[in-house]
Amino acid sequence: MKSKTRRFSGRIPAETWKAGISSNGISWSNAKIANIGRDGAYLITEDKFKIDSFVTVCVVTPHISFSLDALVVRNGMSGLGVRFVNNNKGIKNILLHYMCRYLA
């Protein structure tokens, strides 16, 4: 089943960033981040997650690490798309800061 949720915000490439994906706080999958924005990301991983399931994404950049709650909106050939949900403005501002630095 394909989710009808579509992304509307800008994204930046983040191939050097890594992520851990947790479902229900139990199982962890390793991933690379293909691209990321304030509202979501595409994560490169062989693992599949159920569409519309909630996951925790632990983002590891060269400078900072943080966790985001997310909803799985798409399973692709090389990974999955997630939309960030219920996260504080501080984390979204960190992502906005990285996007501005990338675009400058």
N, C-alpha and C positions, 0 to 999 in steps of 0.2 A: 504494500500500500504506500503510495507516494503522498507525502504531506503537501498541503496546499499553501504552506507558509513560504513566502519568497523573501529574499533579502533586498533591502533598499539602501543600505548605507555603504559607504566606500570601504575598500579593503586595501591593505598593503601586503606585499610579499613578506614572509617571515620564515624562510627556509632554514635559517640557523637556529630557530626557536624549537624547543622540544615540548612535549606535553605528556602528561599521564591522564588517562581517562578512567574514571571509576563509575561503576553502575551500582547503586544502592550501597556504596561505601565498602563493597566486598571485593570485587574483581578489578584489577588494574591492567590497563593495556598501555603500551608505549606507542607514541605517535610523534610525527613531525608536523609542524604547522605550515601548511602551504601558503595560506593567507589569513589575515585576521583584521577585524574592524571593531568598532565600539559595540556592535550588536551581535557579532557571530564570527565563525571561523570555519575553514575547511581543514580537516585533520587527516594526514596521510597515515593510514593504518590498515593492516590486513583484517583486523577484527571488525565484525559487524554488530551494530546495536539496533534494537527495535525502534522504528520510526515512532515519534512522539514519546519516547522514554526520556526520563530525566537522568542526567549524568553530571559528574563534577569533572571539570577540566583543570588540571594543575599546569599552569604555563610556566616554563623556565626559559628566561631570556639570558643573554650574557650579563645583564646588570641587575635583574630582579626576578623574583618568583612570586606568583599569586595564584589563587584558585577562583574559579568562576562556576556558577551553576548554569547548566545549559540544557536545552531541549534538542534532541536529535531530529533534524528536519529532512535529512537526505542521506542515503547510502549510495555511494558512487563506486566506480570500478577500483579506485585506489584509496578510498577513505570515506569519510562522512562529513556532512555539513551540520553544524550546530548553531543554534541561536541562543545567545546569552539571556538569562532570565533572572529576575529577583536579585540583582547584584547592586552593591552600593555605588554611589556616584564617584567615590574615590578611585575605584578600580576602573570604571569607565573613563575617568579623566586620565589615568595612566595610559590607557590605550589611545586616547585622543592625543596625548603628548607624543607618543611614538609615531603616530600617523603624521602629525605635523612635522616632526623631525625628518621623517622619510620624504615627505613632499616638498620640504624646503630646499 
